[in-house]
């Protein structure tokens, strides 16, 4: 992913108001993001911990999605969960349900769509092996190549973005 500026990120959001996009806070480590290892950026807003954001590169410019984080998480130390984007297995606290208001009039009416995703929104780093999930049984081995896993992750995220943005 090519590095993005503050302004590119703020103007990319499709499911929140311009005022909300202006008020959002970028990740605390924004200046040190490993752009070469990212296929998208995702973060929990440091100023509003019940808000998260995803920004994906597109040919016609980045697309940003604003998400709500659940205020209460009910997890079990015994169970494990699977991220719907990168298919990384985590202890159940490592995956959370994030909910995105739909873009446009449907979102203003309160319609949403949700996805179970890595709680730290670091899917590209898990796929590349740069970050390890906290699992009692260890990481699942896959026969897919890195490029195939990255393509699957992008396809899963594209499908979610399509649900948020479809008219």
N, C-alpha and C positions, 0 to 999 in steps of 0.2 A: 504494500500500500504506500502511495506517495504521501509525504507529510502534508497535513492540512493546517490552515491558519485558524485562529480563533473565529474570524469572520466567516470563513467557509463553513465551519461547523455550525455556528449559530444560524446561518441562513439556510441550512440544509433540512431543517425539521419540517415534516409534513403533517404532523398530528398534534401540534400545539400552537398557541398564539405566538406572534412575534414578541410580545412582552415576556411570555414564559421562556422563549428561547434566549432573549436578552439577559434574563435573570439567572439562567442556569449557570452552575459553576463547572468549569472544566476539571478533569482529573488533577489531583495534587501533583502527580508526576508527569504532567503534560509535556514539559520540556525534555524529559528523558524517555519518552515512549519509544519502544523498539520498532519503529515504523516498518523496517524490512521484514519483520516477523509477524506483522499484522495483516489480516485480510479485512478487518473492520476494527473499529475501536468501540469499546463498551465500558461504561463506568457507572458507579453509584454516585449521585451528586453529593459532594462533600458538604454542601450547605443545606441539603434537603434529603436525608437518608432514606426517605420513602419514595424517592424518584431515581430512576436509572435512565441511561441514554445509550443508544446504539447509533453509530454513523458508519455507513457502508459506501465504498466508492462505486460510482457508476460512470459510464461513458459520458453522460451529459451532466455530470457533477454529483457530489455526494448526496446521499439521502439519509436524513436523521429521523429516528423514531424515539419518541419519549415514552417511558414505561413507568408503571407503578410497582413498587416493591411491597410485598405483604408486610403488615405491621407486626404480625405474630407468626412465627414459624413453628409448626408442629413437626418435629423430627424424631426419629428413633436412632439410637446409637447402633442398633443391630442391622437395620435395613440399609440398602444401598439404592441409589437412584441413577438414572441415565439422562444426560443432557440431550434434548431433542435437536440441538444444532450440531454439535460435534460428536455425539454418541460416546462421550467419556463417562465412565462409571465413577461415581463419587459415593462417599458416605452420604446418607440422606441430607445432611445439612449443607452439602456442597452443591446441591441443585435447588433452585427456587422457581416458583411460578411467578413470572412477570406478566403484567397485563398492560396492553397498549390500547389507548382510545383509537378508534378508527379515524382515518383522515376525513376531513370535510364535515358535511351536515350530519352524517350518521354518528360521528364521534361526538359532535355537540349535543346529540340526543342521548348520549350515554352508552352507545354501543362500543364493545371492546372485544379484543381477541387476546388469548393468553398463550404462553409458551413456557415449558420447563427448560431452564437454561442454567449453565454453570453460574453459581451465585456470584462469583467474582468477574464474570463476563470475559474470561480469558481463554475462550475456546481456541483461538489460533495458536496460543502457546501450548495448550494441552495436546493439540493435534501434532504439533512439531516436536513434542517431547521436551520443551523448554520449561515446563511446569508439570509437576506430578500431582495427581489427585490423592486425597487421603482415603485410602481403601484398606480395609483389613486384609483382603485377599490378594492385593496387588493389582496391577494394571492388566486389563484384558489385552491379549495379543490378537492382532488382526493380520490378515493376509494381503490387505490392500496396500498399495504403495502410498507414499506421502502425497503425491499429486492426486491420487484417487480419493484419499481421505479429505484433502483440501477441497476438491471438487464437490464431494458429498456435503461437506459443511456449507459451502457456498450455496448449493442447491437448496438445502434445508432452510437456510436463512432467507434466501430469495423467496421461497414459498411463504414464509411468515410475513415478509415485507409486502408481498402481493396481497395477502389477506388484509393488512392494515390499509393499503392504499387503493384497493379496487373500489370502483364507483358503484 
